[in-house]
Every structure is written in C-alpha cells, then in structure tokens.
Amino acid sequence: MAVPVLLAVTGAPWEADVVRRVERAPGLRIVRRCVDIADVMAAAASGQARAVLLAEDLPRLTSDAVAALHARRIVVLALVDPSDNGEPSGAEDRLARMGIERILPADVSGEDLGRAITDAVDSGPPATVSHFAGGFVPVAPGSTAMPERHYDPSGAGRIVAVWGPTGAPGRSTVAVGLAGELAARGVSTMLADADVYGGAVAQQLGILDETSGLAAAARSAGSGSLDVETLARHARHVASHLLVLTGLSRADRWTELRPTAIESVWATARQLAPCTVVDVGFCLESDEEISFDTLAPRRNGATLATLAEADEVVVVGTADPIGLTRLIRALHELRAVVPSANTRVVVNRVRSGSLGSAPADAATEALNRYAGVDPAALLPFDQAACDAALTHGRSLVEAARSSKLRKAMQQLAAGVVRDHLR
C-alpha cells in the first residue's frame, strides 16, 4: 500500500523536479501539495497523510509545528539544497534542531526518496531529538578575550528548577541566591526566569531589560536557529561565572514560552553552563489538555516542561502553618504530575512565632510526618539582608555577605554541588 504524503516544496527552485520524482517513486502517493505550514497542519489534522516532505525554507516552519506533526504520528522529512554541507550555521543543522531527523539533498533519486520515506514511516516519529554543539560561558561584554570553555560540551550540564506552591514562598529569592552562591564557588551558572505569572529575577538583580532573554531564546528555538552561541547572546553577563536569562516583562506574554521551545532552550543550556537554575511559576494545572483544540497554547506548559526536564526540583515553602500546609500538598501534587522529579525541600522564612519557640524543629517534624521528607535547608527570616539585596540590585553574595540568610544559602549551594556538580 502506498504511503500518503503531503508535499510542501512550493517556491523552491527544484520544485518541479521533486514533484516528478515523488510521483514516480515506488510506494508513495501525493495526497496534497501545500503552500505553507498552516496548509500542512490543516491537511495533517484531517488524518489523510503519514508523512510530510517539505522544503528547507517553508514559510513559518517552527519546532512547535514539527512537534505537533510528530504528535499526530506523522513523520517529517526535509529537502535541502544539495550544496549544503551540514555546517553548524547551515540549513541542515537548523532543521535538525527543529526535530526533523531525516534530511535529504533535493537531488535525491526517486528510489532513494521512496525508501527514506517508507523507512521513516515504519520507524515512526522520534520522541525527542537533540542536535546542538558548542559549550562555553562568554566573557564580559566588550572584552577581546576568547570565550573560556569550561567543560566537555556533551550536554552534561545540570538543570535545577526552583518551584513552590502559591503564596509567594520566596521562589525567586531562593533561585537568585542559589545561582549567586554557585557562581561564587566558581561554577559557571545560568539563571533563567521562566515564571509565566510574575517573573522578578531581572528586577531583583537590577537589570533594565525590555526584551526577555528567555522569550528571545524560545523564538530562536522555534525557528531552529538556537545554538550555544545564540543562547549566550540572549543572556546577560551580570557577574563572574553568572549569566541571567531574563523572563517575561508582562504576564500576558506567556504564549511566547511554548513547551517544545523551552525544552530546546534547556537542552542547549546543558551545553552552555555546567548548571542552569530556573525559577518557574507555581501552577501545575493542565486543563488546556482537555479542550477540543489540543494544539492550543498551555499557560503552564513551560513550568511542566521545565520540571520534567530538571535533574532536581528545589521545592520552596514558608515556615508558618499556612505555608507548611501548602508545601506538603504541593509535594504530593508534584509527585502526581512529575513522578520522576528528584526533590530538595527548602523551608524559607524560619522564625519564632506561629510555629512556637523552635520553628525549625516544628517544620522538620511536620514535613517528615505528612510528606515523608526532611528539609534540605532551613532559611532564616532575614528581612534586612533581603532589603539590602533589593536596594542594590545584587545577590546576597554581594549585598549581604555575612548575613545569616546568605550563610544558609551557602549550605544549600554546597549540597547541590556535592550531589550534582562534583
């Protein structure tokens, strides 16, 4: 039985030749010729095709579109100019980053083309595809020094997500503090703000950035142009060994952070820096998945994708009866949504008061009894240190070096280094 194929090579200089070869190729049947990716998606939704053969410069082709086709069990193949030599900046490399794993020269014979499409359909679309190269932490802007390569660019960098329940438990404070302490230890670190409800990392560090670095990186990932150098350009170099990928300037821009693009950003980040600390939003709901339009944007998709990709999730809660209740419930919710999550629990704002005269003991006992965990860190309530950091737009490492909160952050960072970065 012939494989039904969607053909999307309109406008390519070799369009006529390709059409003739596909029509004559054994085992193939063209069911529709499409003019752009929207036309391809509409035809794919009808269920009339098993494969898509497209040109390298198809208008509006993105990694999200490729992922959507794969989700429908449709394989995607691309034809590139025969002169493309597969260089990192070439069309083949860009298409591979989008998730298209079968890329052929436009002058491929009809027999070879038919065999490639048939083999691709038999194998099925890939679950995930990674294709990145490089690996360095850039030097300060204006410097003439060459970027310093810190480790083998094999994608061995770690992703640490900082998450917690609703109620502002201090996720951003912990994320900024942890990243600052890792950088102070000489661990080249990237801090990323992926909170789709109210990112505040840029404000905490005094960065005046009208353009979101993470949104720009996600756009590059969607177009297949994201590599290590591009991600480095989207990030801000704010301190020695510390890069910052700023978040959304407005909460209504959440549609710019698509899960597929975010996954590509984190895959690239693993090669850019040994550790990437990601501040994510609180909400884990996925109600969009039960809507009729399964391809609709998911507001919490970036959070869920980050938690699934993270090597460790630092779960932050506050040391009061309401905060601990929310934290315990959040731990159970996280285990249900991301069963593979490796968690490290942090209790923030520990002080005498509603938990009695021994708040640390009370918090530890509650977490052990009702969630089956012991907190990895107990961060003292230190408003003066937080105020100093916010006033100067700096991390605790620079603004409150001798504070109790900073010393507790040091212990938290030491645990992360011991468990992941040795």
RANORBEL-V741976 format. One record per residue. OMEGA is omega in whole degrees, -180 to 180 (NA if undefined). NEAR is the number of other C-alpha atoms within 8 Angstrom. D_CENTER is the distance of its C-alpha to the mean C-alpha in whole Angstrom. Layout:
omega: (OMEGA & OMEGA)
near: (NEAR & NEAR)
d_center: (D_CENTER & D_CENTER)
//
This chain:
omega: (-178 & 178 & 177 & -173 & 169 & -178 & -178 & -179 & -178 & 177 & 179 & -178 & -179 & -176 & -175 & 180 & -179 & 180 & -180 & -178 & 179 & -180 & -178 & -177 & 180 & 175 & -180 & 176 & 179 & 179 & 178 & 172 & -173 & -177 & 179 & -175 & 178 & 177 & 178 & -178 & 179 & 179 & 180 & -179 & -180 & 178 & -175 & -176 & 175 & -178 & 175 & 176 & -173 & 177 & -177 & -177 & 179 & -177 & 174 & 175 & -180 & 177 & 177 & 179 & 179 & 179 & 179 & 177 & 177 & 180 & 177 & -180 & 177 & 179 & -178 & 176 & -178 & 175 & -179 & 177 & -178 & -179 & 179 & -175 & 176 & 179 & -177 & -179 & -175 & -178 & -178 & 179 & 180 & -180 & 179 & 178 & 178 & -179 & 178 & -173 & 180 & -176 & -173 & 174 & -176 & -180 & 179 & -179 & 180 & 179 & 180 & 179 & 179 & 179 & -179 & -179 & 179 & 179 & -180 & 179 & 179 & -179 & -177 & -180 & -179 & 175 & 176 & 178 & 177 & 180 & -178 & 179 & 176 & 177 & 178 & 172 & -173 & 177 & -178 & 179 & 178 & -180 & 179 & -180 & 177 & 176 & -178 & 178 & -173 & -178 & -178 & -176 & -178 & -178 & -176 & 179 & -177 & 176 & 177 & 179 & 176 & -173 & 177 & -176 & 177 & 178 & 177 & -180 & -180 & -180 & -178 & 178 & 179 & -179 & 180 & -180 & -180 & 179 & 179 & -180 & 177 & 178 & 180 & 177 & 180 & 177 & 179 & -169 & 170 & 177 & -177 & 179 & -179 & 178 & -176 & -180 & -178 & 179 & -177 & -177 & -179 & 179 & -179 & -178 & 176 & -180 & 176 & -173 & -180 & -180 & 179 & 178 & -179 & 179 & 178 & 178 & 179 & 177 & 178 & 178 & -180 & -180 & 180 & -177 & -178 & 170 & -174 & -180 & 179 & 178 & 178 & 179 & 180 & -178 & 177 & 179 & -172 & 180 & 178 & 179 & -178 & 173 & 178 & 175 & -172 & -176 & -178 & 179 & 178 & -177 & -178 & 177 & -175 & -179 & 180 & -178 & 179 & -177 & -179 & 179 & 180 & 177 & 178 & 179 & -179 & 177 & 178 & 180 & 178 & 179 & 179 & -176 & 178 & 180 & 175 & 178 & -174 & 174 & -176 & 180 & -173 & -166 & 179 & -178 & 179 & -178 & -179 & -176 & 180 & 178 & -179 & 180 & -176 & 179 & -179 & 178 & 179 & -175 & -178 & -179 & -180 & 179 & -179 & 179 & 180 & -180 & 179 & -178 & -172 & 173 & 178 & 177 & 175 & -176 & -173 & 174 & -178 & -175 & 172 & -176 & -180 & -178 & 180 & 176 & 178 & -180 & 180 & 177 & -179 & 179 & 177 & 179 & 179 & 180 & 180 & -176 & -180 & -175 & -177 & -175 & 174 & -170 & 172 & -172 & 178 & 176 & -174 & 176 & 178 & -179 & 175 & -179 & -174 & 177 & 178 & -175 & 179 & -174 & -180 & 179 & -179 & 180 & -180 & -180 & -179 & -180 & 180 & -177 & -171 & 179 & 178 & 180 & 171 & -180 & 178 & -179 & 175 & -175 & -178 & 175 & -175 & -176 & -178 & 179 & 179 & 179 & 180 & 180 & 180 & -179 & -177 & -178 & -177 & 174 & 179 & 179 & -177 & -172 & -177 & -171 & -175 & -177 & 178 & -180 & 180 & -180 & 177 & 176 & 177 & 179 & 177 & 179 & 179 & 178 & 178 & 179 & -178 & -173 & -171 & -167 & 178 & NA)
near: (3 & 7 & 11 & 12 & 14 & 15 & 11 & 15 & 13 & 11 & 5 & 8 & 5 & 7 & 10 & 7 & 7 & 10 & 8 & 8 & 10 & 13 & 9 & 7 & 11 & 8 & 9 & 12 & 10 & 11 & 9 & 8 & 10 & 12 & 9 & 12 & 13 & 6 & 9 & 13 & 10 & 8 & 12 & 12 & 7 & 6 & 7 & 9 & 13 & 12 & 14 & 14 & 13 & 12 & 12 & 10 & 6 & 12 & 6 & 6 & 11 & 10 & 15 & 10 & 10 & 13 & 10 & 9 & 13 & 12 & 7 & 7 & 9 & 15 & 13 & 15 & 14 & 13 & 12 & 13 & 8 & 8 & 4 & 10 & 7 & 9 & 8 & 7 & 7 & 10 & 10 & 12 & 12 & 13 & 13 & 14 & 16 & 13 & 12 & 13 & 9 & 8 & 12 & 9 & 9 & 10 & 6 & 8 & 7 & 11 & 8 & 8 & 11 & 13 & 8 & 8 & 10 & 10 & 8 & 11 & 12 & 6 & 6 & 9 & 11 & 7 & 4 & 5 & 10 & 9 & 7 & 8 & 9 & 10 & 13 & 14 & 13 & 8 & 10 & 6 & 5 & 4 & 6 & 4 & 5 & 5 & 8 & 8 & 8 & 10 & 7 & 7 & 11 & 5 & 8 & 9 & 12 & 12 & 14 & 13 & 15 & 16 & 13 & 14 & 13 & 8 & 5 & 6 & 12 & 10 & 13 & 11 & 7 & 11 & 13 & 11 & 13 & 13 & 13 & 12 & 12 & 13 & 13 & 10 & 6 & 7 & 10 & 13 & 15 & 14 & 15 & 13 & 15 & 14 & 13 & 14 & 7 & 9 & 14 & 9 & 11 & 12 & 9 & 12 & 11 & 10 & 8 & 6 & 7 & 5 & 7 & 12 & 12 & 16 & 11 & 10 & 13 & 15 & 10 & 10 & 16 & 13 & 12 & 13 & 10 & 13 & 10 & 15 & 7 & 10 & 14 & 11 & 7 & 11 & 12 & 11 & 12 & 7 & 6 & 7 & 11 & 14 & 12 & 11 & 14 & 14 & 16 & 17 & 9 & 6 & 9 & 5 & 9 & 10 & 9 & 8 & 11 & 13 & 10 & 10 & 14 & 14 & 11 & 11 & 13 & 11 & 10 & 14 & 13 & 15 & 17 & 15 & 15 & 15 & 14 & 15 & 15 & 14 & 16 & 14 & 13 & 9 & 8 & 9 & 5 & 8 & 6 & 9 & 7 & 6 & 7 & 4 & 5 & 8 & 5 & 6 & 8 & 11 & 8 & 12 & 11 & 14 & 13 & 11 & 11 & 14 & 11 & 9 & 9 & 12 & 10 & 11 & 14 & 13 & 13 & 17 & 16 & 13 & 14 & 8 & 8 & 6 & 12 & 14 & 8 & 11 & 14 & 11 & 8 & 10 & 10 & 9 & 8 & 11 & 10 & 7 & 7 & 10 & 7 & 6 & 13 & 7 & 8 & 10 & 13 & 13 & 14 & 14 & 10 & 13 & 8 & 9 & 7 & 6 & 12 & 8 & 6 & 8 & 13 & 8 & 7 & 10 & 12 & 10 & 8 & 10 & 14 & 10 & 8 & 7 & 10 & 7 & 8 & 8 & 11 & 8 & 10 & 11 & 12 & 11 & 9 & 10 & 6 & 6 & 12 & 9 & 8 & 10 & 15 & 11 & 7 & 9 & 11 & 13 & 13 & 13 & 12 & 8 & 11 & 12 & 9 & 6 & 9 & 8 & 11 & 13 & 10 & 12 & 13 & 10 & 9 & 11 & 11 & 8 & 8 & 9 & 10 & 8 & 7 & 7 & 9 & 5)
d_center: (40 & 38 & 35 & 34 & 32 & 30 & 31 & 29 & 31 & 33 & 34 & 33 & 36 & 36 & 36 & 40 & 40 & 36 & 38 & 41 & 39 & 37 & 40 & 42 & 40 & 41 & 39 & 37 & 38 & 36 & 36 & 34 & 34 & 31 & 31 & 27 & 24 & 25 & 28 & 26 & 24 & 28 & 29 & 27 & 27 & 31 & 30 & 32 & 30 & 29 & 28 & 27 & 28 & 27 & 27 & 25 & 25 & 25 & 24 & 21 & 20 & 16 & 13 & 13 & 17 & 17 & 15 & 17 & 20 & 19 & 19 & 22 & 23 & 24 & 24 & 23 & 25 & 25 & 28 & 28 & 31 & 33 & 33 & 29 & 29 & 25 & 25 & 21 & 22 & 23 & 23 & 22 & 20 & 18 & 19 & 17 & 14 & 14 & 15 & 19 & 20 & 24 & 25 & 29 & 31 & 33 & 36 & 35 & 38 & 39 & 39 & 36 & 34 & 35 & 35 & 31 & 30 & 32 & 31 & 27 & 28 & 30 & 27 & 25 & 21 & 19 & 16 & 13 & 14 & 13 & 15 & 14 & 17 & 18 & 17 & 18 & 18 & 20 & 23 & 24 & 25 & 28 & 29 & 30 & 29 & 27 & 23 & 24 & 22 & 21 & 21 & 21 & 18 & 17 & 14 & 15 & 13 & 12 & 9 & 11 & 10 & 13 & 14 & 18 & 20 & 22 & 24 & 22 & 23 & 21 & 18 & 17 & 20 & 19 & 16 & 18 & 21 & 19 & 17 & 20 & 22 & 20 & 21 & 24 & 25 & 24 & 20 & 18 & 15 & 12 & 12 & 9 & 10 & 8 & 12 & 13 & 16 & 17 & 15 & 18 & 17 & 18 & 21 & 22 & 21 & 24 & 21 & 23 & 20 & 21 & 18 & 14 & 12 & 9 & 11 & 12 & 9 & 8 & 12 & 12 & 10 & 12 & 15 & 14 & 15 & 12 & 13 & 14 & 16 & 15 & 12 & 14 & 16 & 14 & 14 & 17 & 19 & 21 & 23 & 23 & 20 & 18 & 16 & 14 & 11 & 13 & 12 & 14 & 18 & 19 & 18 & 19 & 16 & 14 & 14 & 12 & 9 & 9 & 7 & 8 & 7 & 3 & 4 & 6 & 5 & 4 & 7 & 9 & 8 & 10 & 13 & 13 & 14 & 15 & 13 & 10 & 11 & 9 & 11 & 10 & 13 & 16 & 16 & 16 & 18 & 17 & 21 & 19 & 20 & 23 & 24 & 26 & 23 & 21 & 19 & 19 & 15 & 14 & 14 & 13 & 10 & 7 & 9 & 10 & 7 & 6 & 9 & 10 & 8 & 9 & 12 & 14 & 14 & 16 & 18 & 20 & 23 & 27 & 30 & 32 & 33 & 31 & 28 & 29 & 29 & 26 & 24 & 26 & 25 & 22 & 22 & 23 & 21 & 18 & 20 & 21 & 17 & 15 & 19 & 17 & 15 & 17 & 18 & 20 & 22 & 23 & 26 & 26 & 29 & 31 & 35 & 38 & 39 & 38 & 37 & 41 & 42 & 39 & 36 & 34 & 36 & 36 & 32 & 32 & 35 & 33 & 30 & 32 & 34 & 32 & 28 & 29 & 27 & 28 & 26 & 25 & 26 & 28 & 28 & 31 & 31 & 32 & 32 & 34 & 31 & 28 & 30 & 31 & 27 & 27 & 30 & 29 & 26 & 25 & 23 & 26 & 26 & 28 & 30 & 31 & 31 & 34 & 33 & 33 & 29 & 28 & 30 & 28 & 25 & 26 & 27 & 23 & 22 & 24 & 23 & 20 & 21 & 24 & 22 & 19 & 20 & 23)
//
